[in-house]
Amino acid sequence: MNRRPPPVRGFDTAEFETRTVIAQGMMDRFALSAMLLSTEAEVRYYSGFHTPFWQSPTRPWFLLIPCQGKPIAIIPGIGAACMAATWIEEVRTWPAPQPDDDGVTLLADTLNEVAGADGKIGIPMGHETHVRMPVADLDRLRALVGVDRFVDATSIVRAQRMVKSEAEIEKIAHVCAIASDSFEALPSFVQIGDTERQAFAKMRIDLLQRGADDVPYLVGGSGPGGIASIIEQPTNRVLSSGEVMMLDTGAVFDGYFCDFDRNFALGYAPDEIRRAYDVVYAATEAGIAAAIPGARSADLFQAMADVLSAKGASDGDIGRLGHGLGMQLTEWPSLTNFDTTVLEVGMVVTLEPCMGFGDGKTMVHEENVVIRENGAELLTRRAPAELPVIH
Amino acid sequence: MNRRPPPVRGFDTAEFETRTVIAQGMMDRFALSAMLLSTEAEVRYYSGFHTPFWQSPTRPWFLLIPCQGKPIAIIPGIGAACMAATWIEEVRTWPAPQPDDDGVTLLADTLNEVAGADGKIGIPMGHETHVRMPVADLDRLRALVGVDRFVDATSIVRAQRMVKSEAEIEKIAHVCAIASDSFEALPSFVQIGDTERQAFAKMRIDLLQRGADDVPYLVGGSGPGGIASIIEQPTNRVLSSGEVMMLDTGAVFDGYFCDFDRNFALGYAPDEIRRAYDVVYAATEAGIAAAIPGARSADLFQAMADVLSAKGASDGDIGRLGHGLGMQLTEWPSLTNFDTTVLEVGMVVTLEPCMGFGDGKTMVHEENVVIRENGAELLTRRAPAELPVIH
């Protein structure tokens, strides 16, 4: 049971200063005069601006990192007070929504002012990114400022956000501990005869009662012989003896996610299910052992894939065996055979070996770890070595 | 107390057929050979594909609407089983993540096959939209297929999604009833002496216990003389007598939102707060009376703004006095002085008159209504005419 007090909310101003200075150092190496950010995680990472108001797709929000000094916010007026409460000093607003010019000329003017008439402007344009503004407005902005001035800045935010600070790790560890407690308690509040929907709702409420802020992600399923899809929502199907149930949760504390699953046998554990569980458990062990600084993502993938194939597991078709974790449910890097990212101290990753078995069934096992100097430190409480049973 | 059974989950295939045929009729008028969609709400609207897996930014997902026949899904393999369970028949997959070509050539080939060598392809590119894929990949797709072949299709999805079916309205009404019950019960479970964070956590849990699936949006605050920002998260400040507290909730049932707030006086209601409450209450009454088919969004705005200015309220600086509501917390139209959208039977909108008062304080009142032939039907239970007090 997690009895530690929750970590302090937010971050010291020093942390935002450090993040900004590190970004500016990389911008300098890429000869960027400014970096433009538009998504929730990007804006929050450098500003501390933290609100679920991003749920509303109506208004774009921008943060501009100059080559020196504090970031500049260019945002709708409705967010001015909330942004003013962060470490950001310069907040430029327009009265959004204003579809004819929803911040575009204000942003273009600010870009030209900050980056000069011909300075390069970085925007994350690569894998796992998107630009959160209407494409017509993005095209207009690029035409106004000069299409060729915009270059891809994915490598900057990727390199920086992959390595977590101790304050970030504390938040992830805290929500992992909450979810570990909840999974451990689950057999006491979920029964055979519940519907999947009831079982999942109980876990969602339990997570909140234990101190999670929110549970944006909770998927899984149940079925005889295993489950077929690992990204589905619960249904009205009734949990019955001899089946297996899987729940995969992304709960949040102070804007940081956990992401791991647990499997449960209902009533008893059929042999085929137990064998599959043993394989993914063993593959996870291999992943934990291989998660050391200096190893590549692909090495970590291979360590788990080797166990899976040695035990005759077929491909689970999820495309990778883990990923980065932090402000988003999934972040860079990907644990695949082609990802050459070198693991560094402070990276947080999921290890989630997955195997196909039986009649189109899939078994996934998952833990969250932080890379330390001596190797992986578990943030989740290690799943039981034997498949737990709900009676 | 809401005692109706929850609406049936999902939609009949007939509803997806109708949505697709209506889209294809508009595509025909705009001479589009296909329409390409990439965001959660767009893909779900035409396919029924419903999973929180969109929380993961790693993989893009696409739905293509041809000029006739069923939509075609072009998605990562991890979603194949989930998509196959919808009414969609043709599901093309690639093994994402695959950063070098994350669906781009598969999508380009499918576009050329479906739209022919020179057919126009609609993408929502306008207000309140974005394209959910890396910009570098979007640029590459446009270059591969032909930049000039892509045209803005915002008006199609906007016109269509603004008018809700009865099945959609039922889901919104259900979650509005759940949140109405929770707000009514709130004085029984929140006390003076709670922190904001405790009060908000209690409400989130209460909403889930009453049958909400999730509460992606819950913001507000408290303070002496009122609150200053209406999009903030709760803090550790302790609720004290003589203050006002506001909670604004976007709870979800089966993928449809409510979006409304309630204000509470703590201990007693100071005169200035009561007067502000009376003004926004009266403005909401004017909005309800004006929400009739044939009126424009701007008329609805004006009806509320007239009451606010007649009572001497200053601008609350949120840019509009309401908006559409459905699969997203905020949707088209905007209740502003420039939005000329004509209200139609079946549209669901929020009415949220907002006023500035006192020392930089803001008071917002909010109801959700559906436009019926005879005028507005409340989906939320009307807030009390007098500011409720928590003791």
Boltz contact constraints between the chains, C-beta under 6 A:
constraints:
  - contact:
      token1: [A, 51]
      token2: [B, 231]
      max_distance: 6.0
  - contact:
      token1: [A, 52]
      token2: [B, 217]
      max_distance: 6.0
  - contact:
      token1: [A, 53]
      token2: [B, 231]
      max_distance: 6.0
  - contact:
      token1: [A, 55]
      token2: [B, 216]
      max_distance: 6.0
  - contact:
      token1: [A, 55]
      token2: [B, 217]
      max_distance: 6.0
  - contact:
      token1: [A, 55]
      token2: [B, 329]
      max_distance: 6.0
  - contact:
      token1: [A, 56]
      token2: [B, 329]
      max_distance: 6.0
  - contact:
      token1: [A, 56]
      token2: [B, 330]
      max_distance: 6.0
  - contact:
      token1: [A, 57]
      token2: [B, 128]
      max_distance: 6.0
  - contact:
      token1: [A, 57]
      token2: [B, 328]
      max_distance: 6.0
  - contact:
      token1: [A, 58]
      token2: [B, 128]
      max_distance: 6.0
  - contact:
      token1: [A, 58]
      token2: [B, 330]
      max_distance: 6.0
  - contact:
      token1: [A, 77]
      token2: [B, 317]
      max_distance: 6.0
  - contact:
      token1: [A, 78]
      token2: [B, 318]
      max_distance: 6.0
  - contact:
      token1: [A, 78]
      token2: [B, 319]
      max_distance: 6.0
  - contact:
      token1: [A, 81]
      token2: [B, 228]
      max_distance: 6.0
  - contact:
      token1: [A, 81]
      token2: [B, 229]
      max_distance: 6.0
  - contact:
      token1: [A, 82]
      token2: [B, 229]
      max_distance: 6.0
  - contact:
      token1: [A, 82]
      token2: [B, 231]
      max_distance: 6.0
  - contact:
      token1: [A, 82]
      token2: [B, 232]
      max_distance: 6.0
  - contact:
      token1: [A, 95]
      token2: [B, 319]
      max_distance: 6.0
  - contact:
      token1: [A, 96]
      token2: [B, 319]
      max_distance: 6.0
  - contact:
      token1: [A, 97]
      token2: [B, 319]
      max_distance: 6.0
  - contact:
      token1: [A, 97]
      token2: [B, 334]
      max_distance: 6.0
  - contact:
      token1: [A, 99]
      token2: [B, 127]
      max_distance: 6.0
  - contact:
      token1: [A, 125]
      token2: [B, 134]
      max_distance: 6.0
  - contact:
      token1: [A, 125]
      token2: [B, 135]
      max_distance: 6.0
  - contact:
      token1: [A, 125]
      token2: [B, 136]
      max_distance: 6.0
  - contact:
      token1: [A, 126]
      token2: [B, 134]
      max_distance: 6.0
  - contact:
      token1: [A, 126]
      token2: [B, 136]
      max_distance: 6.0
  - contact:
      token1: [A, 127]
      token2: [B, 99]
      max_distance: 6.0
  - contact:
      token1: [A, 128]
      token2: [B, 57]
      max_distance: 6.0
  - contact:
      token1: [A, 128]
      token2: [B, 58]
      max_distance: 6.0
  - contact:
      token1: [A, 129]
      token2: [B, 134]
      max_distance: 6.0
  - contact:
      token1: [A, 130]
      token2: [B, 132]
      max_distance: 6.0
  - contact:
      token1: [A, 131]
      token2: [B, 135]
      max_distance: 6.0
  - contact:
      token1: [A, 132]
      token2: [B, 130]
      max_distance: 6.0
  - contact:
      token1: [A, 134]
      token2: [B, 125]
      max_distance: 6.0
  - contact:
      token1: [A, 134]
      token2: [B, 126]
      max_distance: 6.0
  - contact:
      token1: [A, 134]
      token2: [B, 129]
      max_distance: 6.0
  - contact:
      token1: [A, 135]
      token2: [B, 125]
      max_distance: 6.0
  - contact:
      token1: [A, 135]
      token2: [B, 131]
      max_distance: 6.0
  - contact:
      token1: [A, 136]
      token2: [B, 125]
      max_distance: 6.0
  - contact:
      token1: [A, 136]
      token2: [B, 126]
      max_distance: 6.0
  - contact:
      token1: [A, 136]
      token2: [B, 152]
      max_distance: 6.0
  - contact:
      token1: [A, 152]
      token2: [B, 136]
      max_distance: 6.0
  - contact:
      token1: [A, 204]
      token2: [B, 208]
      max_distance: 6.0
  - contact:
      token1: [A, 205]
      token2: [B, 205]
      max_distance: 6.0
  - contact:
      token1: [A, 205]
      token2: [B, 208]
      max_distance: 6.0
  - contact:
      token1: [A, 208]
      token2: [B, 204]
      max_distance: 6.0
  - contact:
      token1: [A, 208]
      token2: [B, 205]
      max_distance: 6.0
  - contact:
      token1: [A, 216]
      token2: [B, 55]
      max_distance: 6.0
  - contact:
      token1: [A, 217]
      token2: [B, 52]
      max_distance: 6.0
  - contact:
      token1: [A, 217]
      token2: [B, 55]
      max_distance: 6.0
  - contact:
      token1: [A, 228]
      token2: [B, 81]
      max_distance: 6.0
  - contact:
      token1: [A, 229]
      token2: [B, 81]
      max_distance: 6.0
  - contact:
      token1: [A, 229]
      token2: [B, 82]
      max_distance: 6.0
  - contact:
      token1: [A, 231]
      token2: [B, 51]
      max_distance: 6.0
  - contact:
      token1: [A, 231]
      token2: [B, 53]
      max_distance: 6.0
  - contact:
      token1: [A, 231]
      token2: [B, 82]
      max_distance: 6.0
  - contact:
      token1: [A, 232]
      token2: [B, 82]
      max_distance: 6.0
  - contact:
      token1: [A, 317]
      token2: [B, 77]
      max_distance: 6.0
  - contact:
      token1: [A, 318]
      token2: [B, 78]
      max_distance: 6.0
  - contact:
      token1: [A, 319]
      token2: [B, 78]
      max_distance: 6.0
  - contact:
      token1: [A, 319]
      token2: [B, 95]
      max_distance: 6.0
  - contact:
      token1: [A, 319]
      token2: [B, 96]
      max_distance: 6.0
  - contact:
      token1: [A, 319]
      token2: [B, 97]
      max_distance: 6.0
  - contact:
      token1: [A, 328]
      token2: [B, 57]
      max_distance: 6.0
  - contact:
      token1: [A, 329]
      token2: [B, 55]
      max_distance: 6.0
  - contact:
      token1: [A, 329]
      token2: [B, 56]
      max_distance: 6.0
  - contact:
      token1: [A, 330]
      token2: [B, 56]
      max_distance: 6.0
  - contact:
      token1: [A, 330]
      token2: [B, 58]
      max_distance: 6.0
  - contact:
      token1: [A, 334]
      token2: [B, 97]
      max_distance: 6.0
